[in-house]
């Protein structure tokens, strides 16, 4: 935002000591093998709102921007509120793993109430995918909703010609070899076992395949063709450079994720001209467009289907080059922060015009 000329005042972090009042409720939920989300209690939301209202009162603020609907739910400053996030509460409930699946009925009701209240309070709410947008449309006025993808967190310096040359070179020199890249912290939800099985099937089919795993530690011993690299932080220059090298050197990015709100990692793959193969679930299809920068298999598809699609990509150098160049084009035109933040600032300006 600042790079594009916006004057930004930051309020972070918000104080959350009040959450300790709910420790007994949290213990009770755990005893009953359920869970609660403390951020949805009105007392916590009022504490957040009070801090924001106080901050705004003493500054010349035009628009309140928040990358979540939670803190601005009960804000009363009268300033236009713009949010940008990747999901709505009811979209995540019973979709996104244990955190949301075991909520008590009262916790689920509070979460939905919080989301509806926040969206009434927002002037514009942007979402990182159509999946999230559709969820918000169930509880809010569509006129205030927008779709705005997240961008790649890796800064690339190559051009379309660099990507095309690299793609051609990979297929010419490797021929019957393949390097797959898997990047994900949650091994089970991200489909690590399916990625390993895909690599095994490719090796059995005579394609010498290596699977590099970043971010996860598999719960059991992996075959020799799997290289576990551990967690690599983007917060260091060395980490960013290492990740960039891994994305650029791989043939295909594989992430058989079972649940995904958005897909920054897919944007990062595209920024390196790396075709993706994944499931068509949640917000994924806004980041991997089937037949454009990768392949989206229907949820529940087998490792054999993943292996078939990998073979199909690799069998034709011309097709592979097409995937690679279109991937970089997707990054260049849509999946980058400069493009999205420029639109976001436009939404902020729109909120002021609406107020006028």
C-alpha positions as CSV (number, residue, x, y, z in Angstrom):
1,X,0.0,0.0,0.0
2,X,2.8,2.4,0.9
3,X,4.7,1.6,-2.2
4,X,1.6,2.7,-4.2
5,X,1.4,6.0,-2.5
6,X,-1.1,5.3,0.4
7,X,-0.5,6.9,3.8
8,X,-0.8,3.9,6.2
9,X,-1.2,4.1,10.0
10,X,-0.8,0.7,11.6
11,X,-2.6,-0.6,14.8
12,X,-1.1,-3.9,15.7
13,X,-1.2,-6.1,17.7
14,X,-4.6,-5.7,19.3
15,X,-4.6,-6.5,23.0
16,X,-6.3,-9.8,23.8
17,X,-5.7,-10.3,27.6
18,X,-9.5,-10.3,28.1
19,X,-9.5,-13.8,26.5
20,X,-8.2,-15.3,29.7
21,X,-11.7,-14.7,31.2
22,X,-12.9,-17.5,28.9
23,X,-10.4,-20.1,30.1
24,X,-13.1,-22.1,32.0
25,X,-15.2,-22.3,28.9
26,X,-12.3,-23.5,26.9
27,X,-11.4,-26.2,29.4
28,X,-15.1,-27.3,29.5
29,X,-15.2,-27.6,25.7
30,X,-12.0,-29.6,25.7
31,X,-13.4,-31.9,28.4
32,X,-16.4,-32.5,26.1
33,X,-14.1,-33.1,23.1
34,X,-15.4,-30.0,21.4
35,X,-13.9,-26.6,20.7
36,X,-14.8,-22.9,20.9
37,X,-13.4,-19.8,19.2
38,X,-12.7,-17.0,21.6
39,X,-12.5,-14.3,19.0
40,X,-16.2,-14.5,18.4
41,X,-17.4,-13.7,22.0
42,X,-19.0,-10.2,22.1
43,X,-16.8,-9.2,25.0
44,X,-13.6,-9.8,23.0
45,X,-15.1,-8.1,19.9
46,X,-15.9,-5.0,22.0
47,X,-12.4,-4.9,23.3
48,X,-11.0,-5.0,19.7
49,X,-13.5,-2.3,18.6
50,X,-12.7,0.0,21.5
51,X,-9.0,-0.1,20.6
52,X,-9.7,0.7,16.9
53,X,-12.2,3.5,17.7
54,X,-9.8,5.1,20.1
55,X,-6.9,4.9,17.5
56,X,-9.1,6.4,14.8
57,X,-10.4,9.2,17.1
58,X,-6.9,10.7,17.5
59,X,-5.9,10.5,13.9
60,X,-6.9,11.8,10.5
61,X,-8.1,8.5,9.1
62,X,-10.2,8.1,5.9
63,X,-10.7,4.3,5.7
64,X,-10.2,1.5,8.2
65,X,-8.7,-1.5,6.5
66,X,-8.5,-4.9,8.1
67,X,-7.3,-8.3,6.7
68,X,-10.0,-10.0,8.8
69,X,-13.6,-9.2,9.7
70,X,-13.2,-10.1,13.4
71,X,-11.6,-6.9,14.8
72,X,-13.9,-4.5,13.0
73,X,-17.2,-6.3,13.9
74,X,-18.4,-3.8,16.5
75,X,-16.4,-0.7,15.4
76,X,-18.4,2.5,15.7
77,X,-16.1,5.2,14.5
78,X,-18.3,5.9,11.5
79,X,-15.4,5.6,9.1
80,X,-15.7,3.3,6.0
81,X,-14.4,-0.2,6.7
82,X,-12.8,-2.3,4.0
83,X,-11.7,-5.9,4.7
84,X,-9.8,-8.5,2.6
85,X,-9.7,-12.1,3.7
86,X,-9.9,-15.6,2.4
87,X,-13.0,-17.1,3.9
88,X,-16.3,-16.6,5.8
89,X,-16.9,-18.5,9.1
90,X,-19.7,-20.7,7.9
91,X,-17.7,-21.6,4.8
92,X,-14.9,-22.9,7.0
93,X,-17.1,-24.7,9.6
94,X,-16.9,-28.4,9.0
95,X,-14.7,-28.0,6.0
96,X,-11.3,-26.9,7.3
97,X,-10.1,-29.6,9.7
98,X,-10.5,-30.2,13.4
99,X,-10.3,-26.5,14.4
100,X,-13.8,-25.8,13.0
101,X,-15.3,-29.3,12.7
102,X,-15.8,-29.9,16.5
103,X,-17.3,-26.5,17.4
104,X,-20.1,-26.5,20.0
105,X,-23.5,-25.4,18.7
106,X,-23.2,-22.1,20.6
107,X,-19.7,-21.5,19.2
108,X,-20.9,-22.1,15.6
109,X,-23.9,-19.7,16.2
110,X,-21.5,-17.0,17.6
111,X,-19.2,-17.4,14.6
112,X,-22.0,-16.9,12.1
113,X,-23.4,-14.0,14.1
114,X,-20.0,-12.4,14.2
115,X,-19.5,-12.7,10.4
116,X,-23.0,-11.3,9.6
117,X,-22.5,-8.4,12.0
118,X,-19.1,-7.6,10.6
119,X,-20.3,-7.6,7.0
120,X,-23.1,-5.3,7.9
121,X,-20.5,-3.0,9.4
122,X,-18.2,-3.1,6.3
123,X,-18.5,-0.8,3.3
124,X,-16.5,-3.2,1.1
125,X,-15.5,-6.8,1.8
126,X,-13.0,-8.4,-0.6
127,X,-12.4,-12.1,-0.8
128,X,-9.4,-14.1,-2.1
129,X,-11.5,-16.5,-4.2
130,X,-15.0,-17.0,-5.7
131,X,-15.5,-19.8,-3.2
132,X,-15.2,-17.3,-0.3
133,X,-17.2,-14.7,-2.2
134,X,-20.1,-17.2,-2.7
135,X,-20.1,-17.9,1.0
136,X,-20.3,-14.2,1.9
137,X,-23.1,-13.7,-0.6
138,X,-25.3,-16.0,1.5
139,X,-25.2,-13.5,4.4
140,X,-24.4,-10.1,3.0
141,X,-25.4,-7.6,0.2
142,X,-23.6,-8.7,-2.9
143,X,-23.0,-5.0,-3.9
144,X,-20.4,-4.7,-1.2
145,X,-18.5,-7.9,-2.0
146,X,-15.5,-8.2,-4.3
147,X,-13.1,-11.0,-5.5
148,X,-9.4,-10.2,-5.2
149,X,-6.8,-12.9,-5.3
150,X,-3.7,-13.0,-3.0
151,X,-0.3,-12.7,-4.7
152,X,3.0,-14.5,-4.6
153,X,5.3,-13.9,-1.6
154,X,8.4,-14.6,-3.7
155,X,10.0,-11.8,-5.7
156,X,11.0,-13.0,-9.1
157,X,13.3,-11.3,-11.5
158,X,12.9,-13.5,-14.6
159,X,10.9,-12.8,-17.7
160,X,8.5,-14.8,-19.9
161,X,11.4,-15.7,-22.2
162,X,13.4,-17.0,-19.2
163,X,10.4,-19.2,-18.2
164,X,9.9,-20.5,-21.7
165,X,13.7,-21.3,-22.1
166,X,13.8,-23.1,-18.7
167,X,10.7,-25.2,-19.6
168,X,12.1,-26.3,-22.9
169,X,15.5,-27.0,-21.3
170,X,13.9,-29.2,-18.5
171,X,12.0,-31.4,-20.9
172,X,15.0,-31.7,-23.4
173,X,17.6,-32.6,-20.7
174,X,15.5,-34.7,-18.3
175,X,13.4,-36.6,-20.8
176,X,12.3,-39.6,-18.8
177,X,12.9,-38.0,-15.4
178,X,10.6,-35.9,-13.3
179,X,11.0,-33.6,-10.2
180,X,7.9,-33.0,-8.2
181,X,7.7,-30.3,-5.5
182,X,5.3,-30.4,-2.5
183,X,5.1,-27.4,-0.2
184,X,2.7,-27.5,2.8
185,X,2.9,-27.4,6.6
186,X,-0.1,-29.7,7.3
187,X,0.9,-33.1,5.9
188,X,-2.5,-34.8,6.2
189,X,-4.7,-31.9,5.0
190,X,-2.3,-31.0,2.2
191,X,-2.4,-34.6,0.9
192,X,1.2,-35.6,1.5
193,X,0.5,-39.3,1.3
194,X,-1.2,-38.9,-2.2
195,X,1.9,-36.9,-3.4
196,X,4.2,-39.8,-2.2
197,X,1.9,-42.4,-3.9
198,X,1.9,-40.4,-7.1
199,X,5.7,-40.4,-7.2
200,X,5.8,-44.1,-6.5
201,X,3.4,-44.8,-9.4
202,X,5.5,-42.7,-11.7
203,X,8.7,-44.5,-10.7
204,X,6.9,-47.9,-11.3
205,X,5.9,-46.7,-14.7
206,X,9.5,-46.1,-15.7
207,X,9.6,-42.3,-15.1
208,X,12.5,-41.7,-12.7
209,X,10.8,-39.4,-10.2
210,X,12.0,-37.4,-7.2
211,X,9.5,-35.8,-4.8
212,X,10.9,-32.9,-2.7
213,X,8.9,-32.1,0.4
214,X,9.0,-28.6,2.1
215,X,7.3,-27.5,5.2
216,X,6.0,-30.9,6.5
217,X,7.6,-33.9,8.3
218,X,5.8,-37.1,7.1
219,X,4.5,-39.1,10.1
220,X,6.1,-42.3,8.8
221,X,9.3,-43.3,7.0
222,X,9.3,-42.3,3.3
223,X,10.8,-44.1,0.3
224,X,14.3,-43.1,-1.0
225,X,12.7,-41.1,-3.9
226,X,11.3,-38.6,-1.4
227,X,13.6,-35.9,-0.1
228,X,12.3,-34.2,3.1
229,X,13.7,-30.6,3.3
230,X,11.8,-29.4,6.4
231,X,10.5,-26.0,7.0
232,X,12.0,-23.1,5.0
233,X,11.2,-19.6,6.3
234,X,10.3,-16.8,3.8
235,X,11.3,-14.3,6.5
236,X,15.0,-14.6,5.7
237,X,16.7,-13.8,2.4
238,X,18.4,-17.2,2.4
239,X,15.1,-18.9,2.9
240,X,13.4,-17.0,0.1
241,X,16.2,-17.7,-2.3
242,X,16.2,-21.4,-1.5
243,X,12.4,-21.6,-2.0
244,X,12.7,-19.7,-5.3
245,X,15.4,-22.2,-6.5
246,X,13.2,-25.1,-5.6
247,X,10.2,-23.7,-7.4
248,X,12.3,-22.9,-10.5
249,X,14.1,-26.3,-10.6
250,X,11.0,-28.5,-10.3
251,X,9.0,-29.9,-13.2
252,X,5.6,-29.8,-11.5
253,X,4.1,-28.5,-8.3
254,X,1.9,-31.1,-6.6
255,X,-0.4,-30.3,-3.7
256,X,-3.4,-32.7,-3.3
257,X,-4.9,-30.5,-0.7
258,X,-8.2,-31.6,0.8
259,X,-9.3,-28.2,2.0
260,X,-7.9,-24.8,1.0
261,X,-9.3,-21.3,1.4
262,X,-6.9,-19.6,-1.0
263,X,-3.6,-20.4,-2.6
264,X,-0.6,-18.2,-2.2
265,X,1.7,-21.2,-2.7
266,X,0.1,-21.7,-6.2
267,X,0.8,-18.1,-7.0
268,X,4.4,-18.7,-6.0
269,X,4.6,-21.7,-8.3
270,X,3.1,-19.7,-11.2
271,X,5.6,-16.9,-10.6
272,X,8.3,-19.4,-11.5
273,X,6.5,-20.8,-14.5
274,X,5.8,-24.1,-12.6
275,X,2.7,-26.0,-13.7
276,X,0.5,-27.2,-10.8
277,X,-1.6,-30.3,-10.1
278,X,-4.1,-30.2,-7.3
279,X,-7.7,-30.8,-6.2
280,X,-10.6,-28.5,-7.3
281,X,-11.6,-27.6,-3.8
282,X,-12.3,-24.4,-1.8
283,X,-10.6,-21.4,-3.3
284,X,-8.0,-23.4,-5.3
285,X,-9.5,-22.9,-8.7
286,X,-9.0,-19.2,-8.6
287,X,-5.2,-19.9,-8.4
288,X,-4.9,-23.0,-10.6
289,X,-7.1,-22.7,-13.6
290,X,-7.7,-26.1,-15.2
291,X,-5.9,-26.4,-18.5
292,X,-4.3,-23.0,-18.1
293,X,-1.5,-23.0,-15.5
294,X,-2.2,-26.6,-14.2
295,X,-4.7,-29.4,-13.7
296,X,-7.5,-29.6,-11.1
297,X,-8.7,-33.1,-10.2
298,X,-12.1,-33.5,-8.6
299,X,-12.0,-34.1,-4.9
300,X,-11.5,-37.7,-4.0
301,X,-9.5,-38.4,-7.1
302,X,-6.8,-41.1,-6.6
303,X,-3.0,-40.9,-6.8
304,X,-3.3,-42.8,-10.1
305,X,-5.2,-39.9,-11.5
306,X,-2.5,-37.5,-10.4
307,X,0.2,-39.7,-11.9
308,X,-1.8,-39.9,-15.2
309,X,-2.0,-36.1,-15.4
310,X,1.7,-35.7,-14.6
311,X,2.5,-38.1,-17.4
312,X,0.2,-36.3,-19.8
313,X,1.9,-33.0,-19.0
314,X,5.4,-34.4,-19.5
315,X,4.8,-36.4,-22.6
316,X,4.5,-33.4,-24.8
317,X,7.3,-30.8,-24.5
318,X,5.1,-28.3,-26.4
319,X,2.2,-28.8,-24.0
320,X,4.5,-28.5,-21.0
321,X,6.0,-25.3,-22.4
322,X,2.4,-24.0,-22.8
323,X,1.6,-24.7,-19.1
324,X,4.8,-23.1,-17.9
325,X,4.4,-19.9,-20.0
326,X,0.7,-19.6,-19.1
327,X,1.5,-20.0,-15.4
328,X,3.9,-17.1,-15.5
329,X,1.3,-15.1,-17.4
330,X,-1.2,-15.8,-14.7
331,X,1.3,-14.5,-12.1
332,X,2.2,-11.5,-14.2
333,X,-1.4,-10.4,-14.8
334,X,-3.4,-11.6,-11.7
335,X,-1.5,-13.4,-9.0
336,X,0.8,-10.7,-7.7
337,X,0.5,-8.3,-4.8
338,X,1.1,-5.1,-6.8
339,X,-1.9,-5.9,-9.0
340,X,-4.2,-6.8,-6.1
341,X,-3.2,-4.0,-3.8
342,X,-3.8,-1.5,-6.6
343,X,-7.3,-2.8,-6.8
344,X,-7.6,-2.8,-3.1
345,X,-6.8,0.9,-2.9
346,X,-9.4,1.4,-5.6
347,X,-11.9,-0.3,-3.3
348,X,-10.9,2.1,-0.5
349,X,-11.4,5.0,-2.7
350,X,-14.8,3.6,-3.8
351,X,-15.8,3.4,-0.1
352,X,-15.1,7.1,0.3
353,X,-17.1,8.0,-2.8
354,X,-20.0,5.9,-1.5
355,X,-19.9,7.8,1.8
356,X,-19.9,11.2,-0.1
